[in-house]
């Protein structure tokens, strides 16, 4: 049989939400990832892994490091490289 509670729905919902938030606050989050492999770096930049490989060979892409025989990128290096890229143009400025 269904039992009736004297607690209003909004109060019950608030109590449940508070309990969930309290529980989640005690769960430690993993540290942000600082080092990305080539596949992750390509996804981060929205380019292909082949583009990263070409840029490495031509010394024109983001800075990378070698750890053993693996190539890795730091998020900071990717962000710095993106920030250093020239601003794009839509071409509308020249049509005035």
C-alpha positions in Angstrom: 0.0 0.0 0.0 1.2 3.6 -0.8 2.0 5.6 2.3 1.2 9.3 2.4 3.8 11.7 3.7 3.1 15.0 5.3 6.2 16.6 3.6 5.3 18.8 0.6 6.8 17.6 -2.7 9.0 20.7 -3.1 10.5 20.2 0.4 11.1 16.5 -0.3 12.7 17.4 -3.7 15.0 20.0 -2.0 16.0 17.5 0.7 16.8 14.9 -2.0 18.8 17.4 -4.1 20.7 18.5 -1.0 21.6 14.9 -0.1 22.8 14.2 -3.7 24.9 17.4 -3.8 26.4 16.6 -0.4 27.2 13.0 -1.6 28.8 14.2 -4.8 30.9 16.9 -3.0 32.6 14.1 -1.2 33.6 12.3 -4.4 37.1 13.4 -5.4 37.5 14.4 -9.1 40.4 13.3 -11.1 43.0 16.0 -11.8 42.7 17.7 -15.2 44.7 15.9 -17.9 47.8 17.9 -18.7 49.4 15.5 -21.2 47.6 14.3 -24.3 48.7 11.6 -26.8 48.5 12.4 -30.5 44.9 11.2 -30.9 43.7 13.2 -27.9 45.7 16.3 -29.1 44.2 16.0 -32.6 40.7 15.7 -31.1 41.4 18.7 -28.9 42.4 20.8 -31.9 39.7 19.4 -34.2 42.2 18.2 -36.7 43.3 14.8 -37.9 46.3 12.9 -36.5 47.8 13.0 -40.0 47.7 16.8 -39.8 49.6 16.7 -36.5 52.1 14.3 -38.0 52.7 16.6 -41.0 53.0 19.7 -38.8 55.6 17.9 -36.7 57.6 16.9 -39.8 57.4 20.5 -41.1 58.2 22.0 -37.7 55.1 24.2 -37.9 52.6 22.7 -35.4 52.3 22.9 -31.7 55.2 22.1 -29.5 55.4 18.4 -28.5 57.6 16.2 -26.4 58.9 12.7 -26.8 58.4 10.3 -23.9 60.2 7.2 -25.0 59.1 6.6 -28.5 55.7 8.4 -28.0 54.9 11.9 -29.0 52.8 13.8 -26.5 51.4 17.3 -26.2 50.7 19.4 -23.1 47.4 21.2 -23.0 49.3 24.4 -22.3 51.3 24.0 -25.5 48.2 23.4 -27.6 46.5 26.4 -26.1 49.5 28.6 -26.7 49.8 27.5 -30.3 46.2 28.1 -31.0 46.4 31.6 -29.4 49.5 32.4 -31.6 47.6 31.6 -34.8 46.5 34.6 -36.9 42.9 35.6 -36.7 40.8 34.4 -39.6 38.8 36.6 -41.9 35.4 36.2 -43.5 36.3 38.4 -46.4 33.4 40.7 -45.6 35.8 43.5 -44.3 37.2 44.0 -47.8 33.8 44.3 -49.5 32.8 47.5 -47.7 
